[in-house]
Amino acid sequence: MTITTAVALEAPLRQFQAWNLRVFCRDCRLLVRLEVDRLVARQGDKLVGDVVQRLRCSRCGSPPASVSLADGAPGEGRASFQQIELVPAA
């Protein structure tokens, strides 16, 4: 089942436990992978969209250039994985 960006942004974080947020800062060229399980422990039942709006680069403080939600990553030994672009790269 494919989940759309709009549906993912309106969903509670808990719906994506065991997934990761992949956050990219264009200015710092920094890609950070945040485990949703850890975010749920700290953020509780917040919506994915609310969390994404608050994300900032840990180095420069700017909003991310792109954010995706993925249940894996290329090269992790899985034939396929699902990824949802929450903030598409411009």
Z-matrix of the N, CA and C atoms (Angstrom, degrees):
N
C 1 1.449
C 2 1.527 1 109.70
N 3 1.297 2 117.64 1 127.34
C 4 1.453 3 122.79 2 179.22
C 5 1.522 4 109.43 3 -91.61
N 6 1.320 5 115.69 4 130.88
C 7 1.462 6 122.03 5 179.71
C 8 1.523 7 107.65 6 -101.65
N 9 1.322 8 116.94 7 131.03
C 10 1.463 9 120.95 8 179.79
C 11 1.528 10 110.50 9 -79.41
N 12 1.317 11 115.10 10 162.48
C 13 1.466 12 120.68 11 177.67
C 14 1.515 13 111.04 12 -58.63
N 15 1.323 14 117.42 13 -46.53
C 16 1.468 15 121.42 14 -177.93
C 17 1.522 16 111.59 15 -60.76
N 18 1.318 17 117.32 16 -43.05
C 19 1.469 18 121.14 17 179.45
C 20 1.528 19 110.14 18 -65.34
N 21 1.326 20 117.48 19 -43.33
C 22 1.470 21 121.16 20 -179.88
C 23 1.521 22 111.29 21 -62.76
N 24 1.327 23 118.15 22 -42.32
C 25 1.466 24 121.01 23 -178.37
C 26 1.527 25 112.28 24 -65.96
N 27 1.324 26 117.60 25 -28.12
C 28 1.469 27 121.79 26 -179.79
C 29 1.530 28 112.89 27 -91.49
N 30 1.317 29 117.52 28 -2.55
C 31 1.464 30 121.80 29 -177.15
C 32 1.528 31 111.02 30 -89.00
N 33 1.336 32 117.08 31 151.88
C 34 1.462 33 119.78 32 174.41
C 35 1.531 34 110.21 33 -70.36
N 36 1.324 35 116.04 34 149.28
C 37 1.460 36 121.04 35 178.54
C 38 1.525 37 111.68 36 -53.03
N 39 1.328 38 116.75 37 -38.94
C 40 1.469 39 121.33 38 -176.96
C 41 1.527 40 112.60 39 -54.55
N 42 1.311 41 117.70 40 -26.99
C 43 1.456 42 121.43 41 -179.71
C 44 1.536 43 111.31 42 -65.67
N 45 1.321 44 117.35 43 -19.99
C 46 1.459 45 121.65 44 -175.49
C 47 1.526 46 112.66 45 -116.53
N 48 1.326 47 117.08 46 29.44
C 49 1.459 48 119.45 47 176.14
C 50 1.524 49 108.85 48 -60.29
N 51 1.308 50 116.06 49 144.71
C 52 1.469 51 125.40 50 -175.77
C 53 1.527 52 111.77 51 77.40
N 54 1.331 53 118.76 52 2.72
C 55 1.464 54 123.23 53 173.85
C 56 1.529 55 108.01 54 -96.16
N 57 1.325 56 117.00 55 177.30
C 58 1.467 57 123.31 56 177.53
C 59 1.515 58 110.17 57 -133.86
N 60 1.326 59 114.88 58 146.75
C 61 1.459 60 120.96 59 168.62
C 62 1.521 61 106.47 60 -95.13
N 63 1.305 62 116.98 61 129.17
C 64 1.462 63 122.05 62 177.11
C 65 1.531 64 106.35 63 -108.43
N 66 1.319 65 115.97 64 113.22
C 67 1.466 66 122.85 65 -171.54
C 68 1.535 67 108.60 66 -115.47
N 69 1.350 68 115.89 67 125.87
C 70 1.454 69 120.41 68 -177.40
C 71 1.522 70 111.62 69 -118.85
N 72 1.340 71 116.33 70 129.57
C 73 1.468 72 122.64 71 174.10
C 74 1.524 73 107.49 72 -104.28
N 75 1.326 74 116.05 73 117.00
C 76 1.466 75 121.11 74 -179.08
C 77 1.539 76 110.71 75 -67.28
N 78 1.322 77 117.93 76 -39.62
C 79 1.462 78 121.01 77 -177.08
C 80 1.529 79 112.10 78 -63.79
N 81 1.318 80 116.97 79 -43.38
C 82 1.466 81 121.72 80 -177.73
C 83 1.527 82 112.93 81 -93.15
N 84 1.326 83 115.99 82 -9.57
C 85 1.466 84 121.42 83 -174.64
C 86 1.528 85 110.68 84 55.36
N 87 1.315 86 114.75 85 43.45
C 88 1.458 87 122.27 86 -176.89
C 89 1.522 88 109.81 87 -112.10
N 90 1.323 89 116.77 88 126.41
C 91 1.461 90 122.86 89 175.04
C 92 1.523 91 107.30 90 -112.66
N 93 1.325 92 115.41 91 121.16
C 94 1.463 93 121.29 92 -178.40
C 95 1.517 94 108.61 93 -117.40
N 96 1.308 95 115.61 94 138.02
C 97 1.462 96 121.97 95 177.08
C 98 1.526 97 108.04 96 -110.38
N 99 1.335 98 115.85 97 115.23
C 100 1.461 99 122.01 98 -179.36
C 101 1.525 100 109.44 99 -104.86
N 102 1.316 101 116.88 100 128.21
C 103 1.460 102 120.90 101 178.45
C 104 1.526 103 109.31 102 -76.88
N 105 1.326 104 116.81 103 124.85
C 106 1.458 105 121.44 104 -179.18
C 107 1.533 106 110.28 105 -62.01
N 108 1.328 107 118.31 106 -34.57
C 109 1.467 108 120.76 107 178.37
C 110 1.534 109 111.12 108 -55.01
N 111 1.309 110 116.55 109 -42.87
C 112 1.476 111 120.67 110 179.33
C 113 1.521 112 111.62 111 -69.45
N 114 1.330 113 115.94 112 -37.54
C 115 1.462 114 119.15 113 177.28
C 116 1.524 115 110.76 114 -64.96
N 117 1.319 116 117.70 115 -39.29
C 118 1.465 117 121.51 116 178.49
C 119 1.524 118 109.34 117 -61.95
N 120 1.325 119 117.19 118 -41.30
C 121 1.462 120 120.85 119 179.62
C 122 1.531 121 111.44 120 -61.38
N 123 1.342 122 117.03 121 -34.79
C 124 1.468 123 121.27 122 -179.33
C 125 1.522 124 113.35 123 -92.77
N 126 1.333 125 117.54 124 -36.40
C 127 1.459 126 121.54 125 -172.62
C 128 1.523 127 113.50 126 -99.73
N 129 1.326 128 117.67 127 -13.97
C 130 1.464 129 120.63 128 179.68
C 131 1.512 130 112.89 129 67.37
N 132 1.320 131 116.15 130 -131.55
C 133 1.460 132 121.79 131 -173.88
C 134 1.522 133 114.44 132 -92.40
N 135 1.295 134 118.40 133 25.88
C 136 1.466 135 119.86 134 178.65
C 137 1.524 136 110.32 135 -64.68
N 138 1.311 137 114.58 136 154.83
C 139 1.457 138 120.45 137 177.20
C 140 1.526 139 109.95 138 -77.76
N 141 1.314 140 115.82 139 149.56
C 142 1.457 141 121.36 140 178.95
C 143 1.526 142 110.08 141 -55.09
N 144 1.325 143 117.72 142 -44.87
C 145 1.464 144 121.94 143 -179.37
C 146 1.522 145 113.13 144 -59.82
N 147 1.331 146 116.98 145 -38.00
C 148 1.470 147 120.60 146 178.38
C 149 1.529 148 110.88 147 -65.64
N 150 1.307 149 116.44 148 -40.37
C 151 1.463 150 120.92 149 179.33
C 152 1.526 151 110.09 150 -67.63
N 153 1.321 152 117.14 151 -44.36
C 154 1.467 153 121.27 152 -179.45
C 155 1.528 154 111.05 153 -60.73
N 156 1.325 155 117.76 154 -40.02
C 157 1.472 156 121.29 155 179.90
C 158 1.524 157 112.03 156 -62.06
N 159 1.317 158 117.20 157 -29.35
C 160 1.464 159 121.01 158 -176.45
C 161 1.531 160 113.53 159 -90.44
N 162 1.323 161 118.01 160 -7.91
C 163 1.461 162 120.78 161 -177.77
C 164 1.524 163 111.41 162 -65.25
N 165 1.332 164 115.04 163 137.91
C 166 1.460 165 122.48 164 176.27
C 167 1.522 166 108.53 165 -141.75
N 168 1.319 167 116.92 166 152.57
C 169 1.460 168 122.43 167 177.63
C 170 1.529 169 109.46 168 -65.65
N 171 1.315 170 116.45 169 135.78
C 172 1.459 171 120.50 170 -179.77
C 173 1.523 172 112.23 171 -72.77
N 174 1.323 173 117.42 172 -17.25
C 175 1.470 174 120.59 173 179.71
C 176 1.521 175 112.57 174 -93.08
N 177 1.344 176 116.90 175 -51.72
C 178 1.466 177 119.67 176 -172.55
C 179 1.527 178 113.90 177 -109.58
N 180 1.324 179 117.78 178 -13.11
C 181 1.458 180 121.24 179 177.42
C 182 1.521 181 115.38 180 82.93
N 183 1.326 182 117.54 181 3.29
C 184 1.465 183 119.59 182 -178.92
C 185 1.534 184 110.84 183 -83.22
N 186 1.340 185 116.81 184 156.99
C 187 1.460 186 119.70 185 176.08
C 188 1.529 187 109.75 186 -65.50
N 189 1.307 188 117.60 187 153.17
C 190 1.468 189 119.81 188 -177.71
C 191 1.525 190 112.68 189 -68.77
N 192 1.336 191 114.76 190 149.35
C 193 1.458 192 120.98 191 176.22
C 194 1.522 193 110.25 192 -76.11
N 195 1.332 194 116.69 193 -31.18
C 196 1.454 195 120.62 194 176.45
C 197 1.525 196 109.73 195 -152.02
N 198 1.326 197 114.70 196 150.65
C 199 1.465 198 121.97 197 176.57
C 200 1.520 199 107.08 198 -140.57
N 201 1.321 200 115.98 199 131.19
C 202 1.460 201 119.97 200 174.29
C 203 1.517 202 109.16 201 -131.94
N 204 1.298 203 114.63 202 157.23
C 205 1.454 204 123.33 203 179.25
C 206 1.521 205 105.86 204 -116.24
N 207 1.335 206 117.43 205 123.46
C 208 1.464 207 120.24 206 -174.69
C 209 1.521 208 110.99 207 -137.07
N 210 1.334 209 114.65 208 147.97
C 211 1.459 210 119.72 209 177.16
C 212 1.525 211 111.23 210 -97.98
N 213 1.313 212 116.24 211 18.74
C 214 1.457 213 122.76 212 178.30
C 215 1.513 214 108.93 213 173.88
N 216 1.317 215 115.50 214 -165.42
C 217 1.461 216 120.17 215 178.35
C 218 1.518 217 108.70 216 -150.62
N 219 1.326 218 117.12 217 153.69
C 220 1.459 219 119.25 218 177.11
C 221 1.531 220 109.92 219 -59.27
N 222 1.302 221 115.85 220 139.71
C 223 1.459 222 119.74 221 177.56
C 224 1.514 223 115.00 222 86.29
N 225 1.325 224 117.80 223 5.40
C 226 1.460 225 120.11 224 179.74
C 227 1.531 226 112.30 225 -92.96
N 228 1.315 227 116.69 226 13.96
C 229 1.449 228 120.08 227 175.71
C 230 1.518 229 115.37 228 88.77
N 231 1.309 230 117.52 229 3.54
C 232 1.462 231 121.06 230 177.89
C 233 1.514 232 109.31 231 -99.35
N 234 1.311 233 115.29 232 144.29
C 235 1.462 234 120.13 233 179.36
C 236 1.532 235 110.95 234 -64.95
N 237 1.326 236 116.57 235 -37.39
C 238 1.461 237 120.14 236 179.56
C 239 1.523 238 109.20 237 -150.16
N 240 1.292 239 114.67 238 160.15
C 241 1.463 240 120.57 239 174.59
C 242 1.510 241 108.48 240 -145.93
N 243 1.316 242 114.73 241 160.09
C 244 1.460 243 119.80 242 -179.07
C 245 1.524 244 109.05 243 -102.18
N 246 1.333 245 116.32 244 136.02
C 247 1.458 246 121.58 245 178.60
C 248 1.524 247 109.05 246 -137.08
N 249 1.313 248 115.58 247 135.21
C 250 1.467 249 121.95 248 -179.06
C 251 1.531 250 107.35 249 -119.95
N 252 1.311 251 116.83 250 121.89
C 253 1.464 252 121.14 251 177.10
C 254 1.523 253 108.65 252 -79.02
N 255 1.332 254 116.97 253 112.55
C 256 1.457 255 121.54 254 179.91
C 257 1.517 256 111.72 255 -90.09
N 258 1.321 257 116.36 256 -40.18
C 259 1.462 258 123.51 257 173.64
C 260 1.524 259 104.91 258 -127.71
N 261 1.325 260 116.62 259 97.67
C 262 1.469 261 118.73 260 -176.58
C 263 1.525 262 111.72 261 -64.70
N 264 1.313 263 115.38 262 143.51
C 265 1.463 264 120.07 263 176.89
C 266 1.512 265 109.81 264 -63.77
N 267 1.312 266 115.78 265 133.65
C 268 1.467 267 120.59 266 -178.57
C 269 1.503 268 111.49 267 -88.99
